[in-house]
Amino acid sequence: MKEFFENCKHIPYTKARNVILLDTCFIINFLAHHKGFSRAVKLATTSFNIEELLHVEHRMNHDLKSRLKRFFRDTDLLIVDVPVSPGSREAECEFVNSVDGKLLANVPDPSDAVLMAVAIKTGSVVVSRDKHHLFTQKLESFVSAYNIQVYKDLKFLE
């Protein structure tokens, strides 16, 4: 599957602006219940989230793997490259703190905080299904200063 995301357009997080960032859990959940995304919508995710997808791919059933491959092949997905990979908690914390030193106090899981840090840095919307870390009143209040919104679905585009 790695070859599919290598063919996507990549942009450094320092140059990305105002994109719709999809969290790993959203991509998996959406593709488990739908055939794909509309090509009319410009979607993005981070290289960090791509690595998370590759890490859990072996646990997906055949149908979901096929939908995921089709998603990478048929969607004009923008990959926002970040200088951190999953599994290195220290590097994740360092990256998040470089964007905002108070973010980890509002998102206790550094791997979830990476996506929020990218959203802050790029002025982007986040779409996630993570109810434990990203849908909290505390985080909503914190990111409101950055005009960042976190959604659970793509209905805000309608």
N, CA, C and O of each residue as an XYZ file, in Angstrom:
632
protein
N       0.817     -1.186      0.000
C       0.000      0.000      0.000
C       0.863      1.254      0.000
O       0.414      2.320     -0.419
N       2.073      1.131      0.458
C       2.961      2.284      0.553
C       3.118      3.008     -0.781
O       3.238      4.233     -0.821
N       3.118      2.241     -1.871
C       3.290      2.841     -3.187
C       2.139      3.786     -3.545
O       2.337      4.731     -4.308
N       0.932      3.543     -3.000
C      -0.202      4.411     -3.289
C      -0.009      5.799     -2.698
O      -0.278      6.799     -3.363
N       0.455      5.871     -1.453
C       0.603      7.205     -0.856
C       1.859      7.905     -1.328
O       1.959      9.126     -1.213
N       2.815      7.168     -1.853
C       4.000      7.813     -2.420
C       3.636      8.609     -3.676
O       4.317      9.573     -4.027
N       2.552      8.196     -4.352
C       2.114      8.889     -5.571
C       1.257     10.118     -5.280
O       0.953     10.889     -6.190
N       0.869     10.307     -4.026
C       0.084     11.481     -3.642
C       0.981     12.724     -3.635
O       2.202     12.633     -3.512
N       0.347     13.862     -3.769
C       1.090     15.120     -3.679
C       1.497     15.342     -2.225
O       0.681     15.175     -1.319
N       2.748     15.716     -2.003
C       3.281     15.988     -0.665
C       3.630     17.469     -0.549
O       4.052     18.107     -1.513
N       3.441     17.991      0.651
C       3.808     19.378      0.932
C       4.316     19.442      2.376
O       3.731     18.804      3.251
N       5.368     20.181      2.643
C       5.836     20.318      4.029
C       4.789     21.050      4.872
O       4.086     21.930      4.375
N       4.693     20.679      6.142
C       3.698     21.313      7.013
C       3.928     22.821      7.127
O       2.996     23.570      7.419
N       5.136     23.256      6.901
C       5.445     24.685      6.992
C       4.857     25.473      5.818
O       4.771     26.700      5.882
N       4.451     24.778      4.743
C       3.914     25.461      3.567
C       2.426     25.203      3.350
O       1.794     25.903      2.559
N       1.856     24.218      4.032
C       0.429     23.906      3.869
C      -0.416     24.982      4.533
O      -0.017     25.551      5.549
N      -1.584     25.261      3.962
C      -2.497     26.246      4.525
C      -3.942     25.834      4.282
O      -4.304     25.394      3.191
N      -4.755     25.986      5.314
C      -6.214     25.830      5.214
C      -6.652     24.554      4.488
O      -7.356     24.623      3.480
N      -6.245     23.411      4.989
C      -6.665     22.142      4.396
C      -7.630     21.435      5.349
O      -7.824     21.869      6.484
N      -8.224     20.360      4.883
C      -9.088     19.526      5.709
C      -8.266     18.302      6.079
O      -8.064     17.403      5.262
N      -7.791     18.278      7.329
C      -6.909     17.206      7.807
C      -7.727     16.039      8.342
O      -8.514     16.201      9.274
N      -7.540     14.872      7.755
C      -8.234     13.670      8.186
C      -7.370     12.875      9.156
O      -6.208     12.583      8.871
N      -7.944     12.531     10.297
C      -7.265     11.706     11.283
C      -7.337     10.242     10.832
O      -8.234      9.859     10.081
N      -6.402      9.450     11.292
C      -6.341      8.029     10.951
C      -7.650      7.324     11.262
O      -8.181      6.596     10.424
N      -8.170      7.535     12.464
C      -9.397      6.843     12.865
C     -10.584      7.260     11.997
O     -11.482      6.451     11.761
N     -10.605      8.498     11.521
C     -11.689      8.931     10.639
C     -11.596      8.216      9.292
O     -12.603      7.723      8.783
N     -10.411      8.157      8.720
C     -10.232      7.494      7.419
C     -10.705      6.049      7.502
O     -11.453      5.593      6.637
N     -10.279      5.328      8.526
C     -10.652      3.926      8.669
C     -12.164      3.788      8.868
O     -12.805      2.965      8.214
N     -12.728      4.588      9.762
C     -14.163      4.514     10.030
C     -14.978      4.875      8.800
O     -15.952      4.192      8.482
N     -14.599      5.929      8.113
C     -15.339      6.363      6.933
C     -15.312      5.287      5.861
O     -16.350      4.962      5.285
N     -14.140      4.729      5.586
C     -14.032      3.725      4.530
C     -14.685      2.408      4.917
O     -15.072      1.633      4.042
N     -14.813      2.141      6.207
C     -15.514      0.930      6.653
C     -17.013      1.045      6.386
O     -17.698      0.030      6.263
N     -17.527      2.272      6.297
C     -18.964      2.479      6.134
C     -19.365      3.109      4.801
O     -20.555      3.185      4.493
N     -18.398      3.561      4.008
C     -18.674      4.202      2.724
C     -17.697      3.677      1.681
O     -16.659      3.104      2.014
N     -18.037      3.875      0.443
C     -17.160      3.382     -0.626
C     -15.972      4.298     -0.887
O     -14.920      3.835     -1.328
N     -16.126      5.590     -0.620
C     -15.028      6.517     -0.862
C     -15.452      7.951     -0.624
O     -16.545      8.218     -0.126
N     -14.581      8.857     -0.981
C     -14.799     10.283     -0.796
C     -15.131     10.935     -2.125
O     -14.779     10.420     -3.186
N     -15.799     12.052     -2.063
C     -16.072     12.840     -3.262
C     -14.761     13.432     -3.771
O     -13.949     13.933     -2.994
N     -14.573     13.368     -5.060
C     -13.353     13.944     -5.655
C     -13.397     15.465     -5.627
O     -12.366     16.116     -5.796
N     -14.565     16.033     -5.418
C     -14.702     17.490     -5.432
C     -14.102     18.138     -4.187
O     -13.809     19.333     -4.185
N     -13.921     17.355     -3.140
C     -13.425     17.886     -1.876
C     -11.913     17.666     -1.800
O     -11.431     16.554     -2.018
N     -11.172     18.727     -1.493
C      -9.717     18.619     -1.362
C      -9.388     18.202      0.065
O      -9.559     18.980      1.004
N      -8.920     16.981      0.219
C      -8.632     16.412      1.526
C      -7.138     16.260      1.724
O      -6.368     16.167      0.769
N      -6.748     16.238      2.989
C      -5.334     16.065      3.331
C      -5.227     15.199      4.576
O      -6.193     15.020      5.318
N      -4.067     14.683      4.780
C      -3.704     14.012      6.026
C      -2.206     14.226      6.188
O      -1.550     14.775      5.303
N      -1.680     13.797      7.300
C      -0.243     13.999      7.517
C       0.530     12.721      7.226
O      -0.038     11.630      7.195
N       1.808     12.869      7.017
C       2.669     11.699      6.838
C       2.643     10.836      8.102
O       2.790      9.616      8.026
N       2.457     11.463      9.250
C       2.329     10.755     10.523
C       1.116      9.829     10.491
O       1.208      8.670     10.897
N      -0.019     10.335     10.009
C      -1.233      9.521      9.924
C      -1.103      8.403      8.897
O      -1.638      7.312      9.095
N      -0.398      8.666      7.809
C      -0.146      7.621      6.810
C       0.644      6.481      7.445
O       0.331      5.310      7.232
N       1.658      6.821      8.218
C       2.445      5.784      8.892
C       1.588      4.996      9.877
O       1.764      3.786     10.019
N       0.663      5.668     10.557
C      -0.260      4.956     11.451
C      -1.129      3.976     10.659
O      -1.348      2.846     11.095
N      -1.622      4.408      9.500
C      -2.425      3.520      8.658
C      -1.632      2.296      8.224
O      -2.141      1.175      8.259
N      -0.409      2.506      7.823
C       0.430      1.382      7.407
C       0.682      0.418      8.565
O       0.799     -0.791      8.362
N       0.764      0.954      9.760
C       1.011      0.133     10.943
C      -0.184     -0.774     11.279
O       0.007     -1.892     11.758
N      -1.409     -0.299     11.031
C      -2.598     -1.088     11.380
C      -3.206     -1.816     10.177
O      -4.195     -2.533     10.330
N      -2.644     -1.645      9.013
C      -3.192     -2.254      7.801
C      -3.379     -3.763      7.936
O      -4.381     -4.301      7.463
N      -2.451     -4.441      8.561
C      -2.526     -5.898      8.666
C      -3.743     -6.380      9.474
O      -4.126     -7.545      9.373
N      -4.349     -5.492     10.272
C      -5.522     -5.860     11.071
C      -6.836     -5.611     10.329
O      -7.905     -5.953     10.835
N      -6.767     -5.026      9.147
C      -7.982     -4.708      8.386
C      -8.438     -5.925      7.590
O      -7.627     -6.739      7.148
N      -9.774     -6.032      7.416
C     -10.278     -7.120      6.576
C     -10.016     -6.787      5.110
O      -9.623     -5.668      4.778
N     -10.234     -7.755      4.252
C      -9.903     -7.608      2.828
C     -10.679     -6.456      2.180
O     -10.115     -5.683      1.406
N     -11.980     -6.345      2.502
C     -12.805     -5.290      1.912
C     -12.285     -3.902      2.288
O     -12.187     -3.020      1.434
N     -11.954     -3.711      3.559
C     -11.450     -2.413      4.007
C     -10.092     -2.100      3.376
O      -9.840     -0.959      2.990
N      -9.222     -3.097      3.267
C      -7.933     -2.881      2.600
C      -8.139     -2.452      1.148
O      -7.447     -1.561      0.655
N      -9.090     -3.085      0.468
C      -9.377     -2.734     -0.927
C      -9.880     -1.298     -1.028
O      -9.463     -0.556     -1.917
N     -10.774     -0.902     -0.121
C     -11.294      0.468     -0.129
C     -10.185      1.479      0.161
O     -10.142      2.559     -0.428
N      -9.300      1.114      1.068
C      -8.188      2.004      1.403
C      -7.264      2.181      0.203
O      -6.832      3.297     -0.084
N      -6.959      1.106     -0.493
C      -6.115      1.195     -1.688
C      -6.797      2.038     -2.765
O      -6.150      2.858     -3.417
N      -8.109      1.835     -2.952
C      -8.868      2.617     -3.918
C      -8.862      4.094     -3.523
O      -8.744      4.976     -4.374
N      -8.991      4.346     -2.224
C      -8.973      5.717     -1.718
C      -7.667      6.420     -2.102
O      -7.696      7.546     -2.599
N      -6.529      5.769     -1.876
C      -5.245      6.380     -2.217
C      -5.067      6.515     -3.724
O      -4.465      7.479     -4.198
N      -5.581      5.565     -4.464
C      -5.437      5.598     -5.917
C      -6.329      6.652     -6.564
O      -5.906      7.327     -7.502
N      -7.571      6.801     -6.068
C      -8.566      7.619     -6.753
C      -8.807      9.001     -6.155
O      -9.477      9.825     -6.777
N      -8.284      9.271     -4.983
C      -8.525     10.550     -4.322
C      -7.306     11.447     -4.487
O      -6.168     10.991     -4.382
N      -7.554     12.714     -4.744
C      -6.447     13.677     -4.837
C      -6.059     14.098     -3.427
O      -6.251     15.249     -3.036
N      -5.520     13.172     -2.681
C      -5.163     13.413     -1.287
C      -3.837     14.155     -1.200
O      -2.856     13.781     -1.843
N      -3.824     15.192     -0.409
C      -2.599     15.940     -0.140
C      -1.999     15.382      1.148
O      -2.696     15.248      2.154
N      -0.735     15.063      1.118
C      -0.063     14.581      2.321
C       0.832     15.691      2.844
O       1.755     16.150      2.171
N       0.527     16.109      4.069
C       1.289     17.160      4.731
C       2.408     16.470      5.502
O       2.165     15.777      6.490
N       3.626     16.669      5.038
C       4.773     15.998      5.653
C       5.178     16.685      6.957
O       5.350     17.902      7.017
N       5.323     15.867      7.991
C       5.761     16.362      9.300
C       7.058     15.647      9.679
O       7.291     14.519      9.244
N       7.901     16.292     10.483
C       9.215     15.733     10.804
C       9.199     14.758     11.988
O      10.167     14.689     12.746
N       8.110     14.011     12.147
C       7.995     13.082     13.273
C       7.220     11.853     12.811
O       6.349     11.940     11.946
N       7.551     10.713     13.398
C       6.896      9.452     13.071
C       6.255      8.856     14.320
O       6.694      9.132     15.436
N       5.217      8.039     14.135
C       4.589      7.388     15.284
C       5.567      6.472     16.015
O       6.466      5.886     15.411
N       5.373      6.366     17.307
C       6.185      5.440     18.097
C       7.299      6.093     18.884
O       7.856      5.479     19.794
N       7.630      7.310     18.553
C       8.665      8.020     19.292
C       7.991      9.113     20.114
O       7.895     10.265     19.689
N       7.528      8.727     21.300
C       6.775      9.655     22.155
C       7.557     10.941     22.431
O       6.983     12.030     22.437
N       8.851     10.813     22.655
C       9.684     11.984     22.934
C       9.718     12.936     21.736
O       9.596     14.149     21.905
N       9.881     12.393     20.531
C       9.903     13.226     19.326
C       8.531     13.850     19.078
O       8.436     15.000     18.649
N       7.470     13.089     19.348
C       6.117     13.616     19.190
C       5.913     14.815     20.126
O       5.418     15.862     19.708
N       6.299     14.647     21.385
C       6.157     15.732     22.363
C       6.977     16.947     21.963
O       6.513     18.080     22.086
N       8.183     16.717     21.490
C       9.059     17.813     21.074
C       8.434     18.595     19.920
O       8.442     19.826     19.920
N       7.890     17.865     18.930
C       7.251     18.530     17.793
C       6.038     19.347     18.250
O       5.885     20.508     17.870
N       5.190     18.736     19.059
C       3.978     19.415     19.541
C       4.353     20.658     20.338
O       3.767     21.724     20.147
N       5.319     20.522     21.222
C       5.748     21.666     22.036
C       6.373     22.782     21.199
O       6.325     23.949     21.585
N       6.957     22.426     20.055
C       7.540     23.454     19.187
C       6.453     24.327     18.555
O       6.720     25.459     18.151
N       5.243     23.805     18.470
C       4.127     24.566     17.914
C       3.429     25.358     19.015
O       3.171     26.552     18.861
N       3.124     24.683     20.130
C       2.500     25.352     21.278
C       2.789     24.533     22.526
O       2.368     23.381     22.629
N       3.495     25.115     23.458
C       3.900     24.436     24.688
C       2.753     24.039     25.602
O       2.949     23.263     26.538
N       1.554     24.561     25.345
C       0.394     24.231     26.188
C      -0.528     23.188     25.551
O      -1.505     22.762     26.166
N      -0.218     22.781     24.329
C      -1.101     21.853     23.623
C      -1.198     20.494     24.316
O      -2.287     19.925     24.405
N      -0.087     19.974     24.803
C      -0.116     18.663     25.461
C      -0.917     18.669     26.757
O      -1.368     17.616     27.208
N      -1.095     19.819     27.352
C      -1.948     19.911     28.547
C      -3.421     19.777     28.159
O      -4.269     19.512     29.012
N      -3.723     19.958     26.881
C      -5.093     19.876     26.391
C      -5.385     18.621     25.578
O      -6.547     18.253     25.405
N      -4.358     17.970     25.085
C      -4.471     16.697     24.362
C      -3.451     15.755     24.996
O      -2.264     15.828     24.677
N      -3.896     14.877     25.885
C      -2.950     14.066     26.652
C      -2.140     13.034     25.855
O      -1.082     12.600     26.310
N      -2.620     12.643     24.685
C      -1.903     11.661     23.871
C      -1.074     12.406     22.824
O      -1.635     13.048     21.936
N       0.259     12.328     22.920
C       1.107     13.066     21.971
C       0.842     12.710     20.508
O       0.977     13.571     19.639
N       0.470     11.466     20.217
C       0.217     11.107     18.816
C      -1.020     11.823     18.286
O      -1.055     12.179     17.108
N      -2.034     12.046     19.119
C      -3.194     12.841     18.701
C      -2.845     14.320     18.646
O      -3.367     15.059     17.812
N      -1.975     14.741     19.523
C      -1.575     16.150     19.570
C      -0.780     16.558     18.321
O      -0.773     17.733     17.953
N      -0.115     15.604     17.671
C       0.635     15.919     16.444
C      -0.308     16.481     15.393
O       0.003     17.490     14.759
N      -1.457     15.840     15.202
C      -2.412     16.326     14.213
C      -2.927     17.717     14.572
O      -3.068     18.575     13.700
N      -3.204     17.935     15.834
C      -3.677     19.251     16.268
C      -2.589     20.308     16.091
O      -2.887     21.448     15.734
N      -1.340     19.943     16.335
C      -0.231     20.881     16.134
C      -0.135     21.285     14.658
O       0.089     22.452     14.339
N      -0.305     20.312     13.772
C      -0.275     20.611     12.338
C      -1.457     21.509     11.973
O      -1.304     22.438     11.180
N      -2.628     21.240     12.543
C      -3.798     22.081     12.274
C      -3.545     23.520     12.716
O      -3.888     24.464     12.005
N      -2.947     23.678     13.882
C      -2.633     25.019     14.380
C      -1.642     25.713     13.448
O      -1.829     26.869     13.070
N      -0.601     24.997     13.091
C       0.452     25.579     12.255
C      -0.056     25.952     10.856
O       0.426     26.908     10.250
N      -1.039     25.184     10.347
C      -1.506     25.395      8.978
C      -2.863     26.099      8.894
O      -3.333     26.407      7.799
N      -3.493     26.354     10.038
C      -4.817     26.983     10.045
C      -5.872     26.087      9.428
O      -6.741     26.555      8.693
N      -5.796     24.798      9.726
C      -6.652     23.818      9.072
C      -7.752     23.271      9.967
O      -7.702     23.394     11.191
N      -8.728     22.677      9.341
C      -9.825     21.971     10.001
C      -9.360     20.530     10.237
O      -8.604     19.979      9.438
N      -9.816     19.928     11.335
C      -9.511     18.532     11.632
C     -10.803     17.733     11.606
O     -11.825     18.167     12.137
N     -10.750     16.553     10.979
C     -11.875     15.628     11.004
C     -11.384     14.349     11.657
O     -10.462     13.698     11.166
N     -12.021     13.996     12.783
C     -11.568     12.861     13.587
C     -12.752     12.157     14.219
O     -13.823     12.743     14.376
N     -12.557     10.911     14.579
C     -13.556     10.160     15.339
C     -13.079      9.947     16.777
O     -13.731      9.232     17.537
N     -11.977     10.541     17.155
C     -11.376     10.345     18.478
C     -12.140     11.136     19.544
O     -11.875     12.317     19.769
N     -13.077     10.470     20.183
C     -13.913     11.127     21.191
C     -13.173     11.362     22.503
O     -13.546     12.248     23.272
N     -12.136     10.586     22.766
C     -11.446     10.673     24.052
C     -10.482     11.849     24.144
O     -10.358     12.464     25.203
N      -9.800     12.168     23.048
C      -8.761     13.190     23.113
C      -9.062     14.453     22.320
O      -8.583     15.533     22.666
N      -9.854     14.324     21.257
C     -10.040     15.485     20.388
C     -11.425     16.128     20.478
O     -11.622     17.231     19.969
N     -12.366     15.472     21.104
C     -13.692     16.064     21.285
C     -13.931     16.358     22.752
O     -14.812     15.777     23.387
N     -13.137     17.262     23.273
C     -13.305     17.659     24.668
C     -13.545     19.160     24.724
O     -13.072     19.913     23.873
N     -14.276     19.573     25.724
C     -14.538     20.998     25.902
C     -13.233     21.757     26.127
O     -13.053     22.876     25.645
N     -12.331     21.125     26.867
C     -11.038     21.744     27.168
C     -10.263     22.053     25.872
O      -9.736     23.152     25.702
N     -10.205     21.077     24.976
C      -9.492     21.290     23.712
C     -10.225     22.298     22.834
O      -9.598     23.150     22.205
N     -11.540     22.202     22.793
C     -12.312     23.144     21.980
C     -12.044     24.588     22.401
O     -11.870     25.468     21.558
N     -12.012     24.818     23.701
C     -11.713     26.165     24.207
C     -10.299     26.590     23.836
O     -10.066     27.735     23.450
N      -9.353     25.657     23.958
C      -7.956     25.957     23.665
C      -7.751     26.329     22.193
O      -7.102     27.332     21.895
N      -8.300     25.526     21.269
C      -8.040     25.775     19.846
C      -8.899     26.905     19.280
O      -8.642     27.378     18.173
N      -9.898     27.335     20.016
C     -10.718     28.445     19.519
C      -9.873     29.716     19.339
O     -10.175     30.547     18.483
N      -8.831     29.860     20.135
C      -7.934     31.010     19.976
C      -7.218     30.975     18.619
O      -6.794     32.011     18.106
N      -7.090     29.785     18.053
C      -6.447     29.618     16.742
C      -7.471     29.541     15.600
O      -7.094     29.394     14.437
N      -8.757     29.640     15.932
C      -9.840     29.464     14.948
C      -9.792     28.098     14.275
O     -10.047     27.974     13.077
N      -9.464     27.078     15.055
C      -9.411     25.702     14.569
C     -10.705     25.000     14.965
O     -11.171     25.128     16.098
N     -11.277     24.260     14.025
C     -12.481     23.478     14.279
C     -12.147     21.992     14.165
O     -11.340     21.590     13.327
N     -12.778     21.181     15.018
C     -12.648     19.733     14.957
C     -14.038     19.168     14.713
O     -14.970     19.445     15.468
N     -14.174     18.375     13.655
C     -15.457     17.782     13.289
C     -15.360     16.263     13.329
O     -14.270     15.697     13.239
N     -16.511     15.610     13.466
C     -16.541     14.145     13.490
C     -16.911     13.558     12.135
O     -16.802     12.348     11.934
N     -17.350     14.404     11.200
C     -17.739     13.952      9.882
C     -17.534     15.096      8.881
O     -17.039     16.164      9.239
N     -17.916     14.859      7.646
C     -17.708     15.863      6.601
C     -18.972     16.668      6.300
O     -19.023     17.367      5.288
N     -19.975     16.587      7.141
C     -21.231     17.309      6.913
C     -21.041     18.829      6.902
O     -21.839     19.543      6.296
N     -20.001     19.325      7.559
C     -19.757     20.766      7.562
C     -19.461     21.309      6.155
O     -19.499     22.520      5.934
N     -19.173     20.424      5.223
C     -18.882     20.830      3.852
C     -20.136     21.022      3.014
O     -20.088     21.616      1.937
N     -21.260     20.515      3.512
C     -22.517     20.567      2.735
C     -23.093     21.958      2.700
O     -24.141     22.178      2.094
